[in-house]
């Protein structure tokens, strides 16, 4: 059984590599994010990501685009609380693999 005190945080990168299928896949991911109901969604990228974040916030979830000029890992760790579970949906073109590795190396409470 899931621990109700553990918040779910989703870090999602634009899936630019999907070509003509990108819009449909971003819509599918948005539907799943809404179904899972994370406490916060941080989106990286534009275009399809902007639409995805709009869909997610319209469903009543907290979502925001990553700030420009702020290191992504810094932005993520600012919202984290002890016990949070973070999903990083990788987008190597956006450098999310490095972010996932850095988060995985953080000490746990």
C-alpha positions as CSV (number, residue, x, y, z in Angstrom):
1,X,0.0,0.0,0.0
2,X,1.3,3.5,-0.9
3,X,2.3,5.8,1.9
4,X,-0.2,8.7,1.8
5,X,2.3,11.1,3.3
6,X,4.7,10.7,0.3
7,X,4.0,13.3,-2.4
8,X,4.5,12.4,-6.0
9,X,6.4,14.9,-8.1
10,X,6.6,14.6,-11.9
11,X,9.3,16.1,-14.0
12,X,8.4,15.8,-17.7
13,X,10.4,16.8,-20.7
14,X,9.1,17.6,-24.1
15,X,9.2,14.5,-26.4
16,X,10.6,16.2,-29.5
17,X,11.8,12.9,-31.0
18,X,8.3,11.7,-31.7
19,X,7.8,13.7,-34.9
20,X,4.3,13.5,-36.3
21,X,3.1,11.5,-33.3
22,X,4.3,14.0,-30.7
23,X,0.9,15.8,-30.1
24,X,-0.9,12.5,-29.6
25,X,1.7,11.2,-27.2
26,X,1.8,14.4,-25.1
27,X,-2.0,14.1,-24.8
28,X,-1.7,10.5,-23.6
29,X,0.9,11.4,-21.1
30,X,-1.2,14.3,-19.8
31,X,-4.2,11.9,-19.4
32,X,-2.0,9.5,-17.3
33,X,-0.6,12.3,-15.2
34,X,-4.1,13.5,-14.4
35,X,-5.1,10.0,-13.5
36,X,-2.1,9.6,-11.2
37,X,-2.6,13.0,-9.6
38,X,0.9,14.1,-8.6
39,X,1.3,16.9,-6.1
40,X,3.3,18.9,-8.6
41,X,4.3,18.7,-12.3
42,X,7.3,20.5,-13.6
43,X,7.4,20.7,-17.4
44,X,10.5,21.3,-19.6
45,X,10.3,22.4,-23.1
46,X,7.7,24.3,-25.1
47,X,5.1,23.7,-27.8
48,X,3.6,20.4,-26.9
49,X,4.7,20.8,-23.3
50,X,2.8,24.1,-23.0
51,X,-0.4,22.4,-24.2
52,X,0.2,19.5,-21.9
53,X,0.7,21.8,-18.8
54,X,-2.5,23.7,-19.7
55,X,-4.4,20.4,-19.8
56,X,-3.0,19.3,-16.5
57,X,-3.7,22.6,-14.7
58,X,-7.2,22.6,-16.2
59,X,-7.8,19.3,-14.4
60,X,-7.0,21.0,-11.1
61,X,-3.4,19.8,-10.6
62,X,-0.4,22.0,-9.8
63,X,1.8,22.3,-12.9
64,X,4.4,24.8,-14.0
65,X,7.0,25.2,-16.7
66,X,10.6,25.1,-15.5
67,X,12.0,28.6,-15.1
68,X,14.6,29.7,-17.6
69,X,17.9,30.7,-16.2
70,X,17.6,28.5,-13.1
71,X,19.4,25.2,-13.0
72,X,16.7,22.5,-13.3
73,X,18.0,20.4,-10.4
74,X,17.9,23.6,-8.2
75,X,14.3,24.2,-9.2
76,X,13.3,20.6,-8.5
77,X,15.0,20.4,-5.1
78,X,13.3,23.6,-4.0
79,X,9.9,22.0,-4.1
80,X,11.0,18.6,-2.6
81,X,10.1,17.6,0.9
82,X,11.5,14.5,2.7
83,X,9.9,11.4,1.5
84,X,8.8,12.7,-1.9
85,X,8.8,10.4,-4.8
86,X,10.1,11.9,-8.1
87,X,9.4,10.7,-11.6
88,X,11.7,12.1,-14.2
89,X,10.3,11.3,-17.7
90,X,13.6,11.4,-19.5
91,X,14.4,13.6,-22.5
92,X,18.0,13.2,-23.3
93,X,17.9,16.2,-25.6
94,X,16.9,18.3,-22.6
95,X,19.5,16.8,-20.3
96,X,17.0,15.1,-18.0
97,X,19.2,12.0,-17.7
98,X,21.8,14.0,-15.8
99,X,19.0,15.4,-13.6
100,X,17.7,11.9,-12.8
101,X,21.2,10.8,-11.9
102,X,21.7,13.7,-9.6
103,X,18.3,13.2,-7.9
104,X,19.1,9.4,-7.5
105,X,22.3,10.3,-5.7
106,X,20.6,12.6,-3.1
107,X,20.5,11.3,0.5
108,X,17.2,9.9,1.6
109,X,15.6,11.0,4.9
